[in-house]
Amino acid sequence: MKKTKTTKNGAARILRVAREKCGFEELRPGQREAVESVIGGQDTLVVQPTGSGKSAIYQIAAAIIPGPTVVVSPLIALQKDQVDAIESCDVGEAAIVNSTVRVSEVREAFDKFESGELEFLFLAPEQFHKQETMERLRAAKPALFVVDEAHCISEWGHDFRPDYLKLGGAIEALGYPVTLALTATAAPRVREEIIERLRMRDARVFVRGFDRPNIHLEVRHAKSEADKKEALYAAVDDAEKPGIIYSATRKHAEEIGGALSDRGLRVAYYHGGMKAADRKQVQEEFMRGESDVIVATNAFGMGVDKPDVRFVFHYDIPDSIDSYYQEVGRAGRDGRPARAILFYRPEDLGVQKFFKGGGKLEEEKLREVVETVAAEDGPVSTEELKEKTDLSERKLVKAVNRLQEAGAIEVLPSGEVTATENAVDLEAIAAAAKAAEERKEYEALRIEKMRMYAEIADCRREYLLKYFGEEAPARCANCDNCEAKPHEEAPRRKAAPQTRRRASRPAATPQDAPFPLKTRVIHKEWGKGVVEGYEADKITVLFDDVGRKTLATALVVERGLLDAVA
């Protein structure tokens, strides 16, 4: 599609379509700009919280752009909700194609999509494994390709789904229709990977509305597991309902659910080990208000938009700020006050480190995958590779990703894998192994940043917003730390017990320091980071990609090793 500049008349047209076809009086911040970008032919990434109107962006854009629209969405329930929303507007007909739809209905949907009768076709990501799907889509020539929950394509993110990796090849095979990626949470590193993996060209990025000032943020420290449970139960008793409690394990979800039920509350638990029908029933009952509390693992939540959730409590610390903030964001969507409490012991970090500690990809495993692919006469499916290498699906996906990045293999649009001329290049295999190790180190860094949130003595909201790249005041007046320090110069609270030895840091910036505390800085080799503190003649910086580094302050000044980031 030819790129065009959006004029004042174009902006007026967008608002007119939003009012006449979707029933909006006005557009929210970021919506109009994103629609302008899409109808101007620009690949676009939108990062906005759930409930902020991301779906309206593609609905309005599709009503203006000639040609049909493909929408990729990972959950069947989410697809249905989005189709229902489209049917309530006047932006065109929509249909769903997924594993639950009958073959005759699938054929009818594709026929109508090709003929132009159907404006929106919703596809589950696994549909792109099928050659027939790609052939029918190519025939339909979609003008807009929408990827919802786009963070699922990123291994740097918190909800990686291997099926999403097919989408970049699909977009290329379809001749690069305008691509719109939507997600509720994505740190800068994740945004970069979304753009790269979807093969977006000159993508514009819109990040809006991460601040949820109506949610009170708090961390409660506990000395023992028993103390933590009692603190949780007491907080639930006192809290306005309904609410969500997140736990890291299925066992905790069931135990906590049972204990709260014994206290007279209407409680249900939810986790991935339950039958799909049982999970669906639990979710529907919660949405209808038939449960006071739902206790769940992170399997619960995607696509859940219940506006009156009054609290989100975390019994176990999540694996990342990304996960935590998306889960916290399910509270208070009606704009009324809500609470988010993390119940924390330093020992809890061991659970996430255990979950993230496995899956190391040794060079011999990577070499085995390469040699298996190279031995085939033609492309090989990941299912065949899984059988021949005896790797788990998750490890195999990671191995294929690393080897593709290193140039040893190529993943075709069909999802099949083929060898390149560098297939047995030892340097390429070593590079893939190094990349795998770097990913593992980054997982550890994400857990470390979650620990910092739990133990920080400064404003929690400021810490979260800066993580996502948004500017924030140093005090929010709606978190436990700000409430504990009504005056800026009040003494800092005693830090919680540490899981590792750390140098003590003064509360104020030394007079001769090159940068104030919490300044964003950049290093030529290590990238961007934040100044954490000073001790004697040293400066400590927590870098986004390589973790914490300590440098001699004199050398930083003398050699200009760090620069402030605007």
Buried (B, 14 or more C-beta within 10 A) or exposed (E): BEEEEBEEEBBEBBBEBBEEBBEBEEBBEBBBBBBBBBBBBBBBBBBBBBBBBBBBBBBBBBBBBEBBBBBBBBBBBBBBBBBEBBEEBEBBBBBBBBEEBEEEEBEBBBEBBBEEEBBBBBBBBBBBBEEEBBEBBBEBEBBBBBBBBBBBBBBBBBBBBBBBBBBBBBBEBBEBBBBBBBBBBBBBBBBBBBBBBBBBEEBBBBBBBBBBEBBBBBBBBBEEEEBBBEBBBEBBEEBEBBBBBBBBBBEBBBBBBEBBBEEEBBBBBBBEEBEEEEBEBBBEBBBEEEBBBBBBBBBBBBBBEBEBBBBBBBBBBBBBBBBBBBBBBBBBBBEEBBBBBBBBBBEBBBBBBEBBEEBEBEBEBBBBBBBBBBEBEEBBEBEBBBEBBEBEEEBBBBBBBBBBBBBBBBBEBBBBBBBBEBBBBEEBBBBBBEBBBEBBEBBBBBBBBBBBBBBBBBBBBBBBBBBBBBEBEEBBEBBBBBEEBEEEEEEBEEEBEEBEEEEEBEEEBBEEBBBEBBBBBBBEEBEBBBBBBBBEEBBBBBBBBBBBBEBBBEEBBEEEBBEEEE
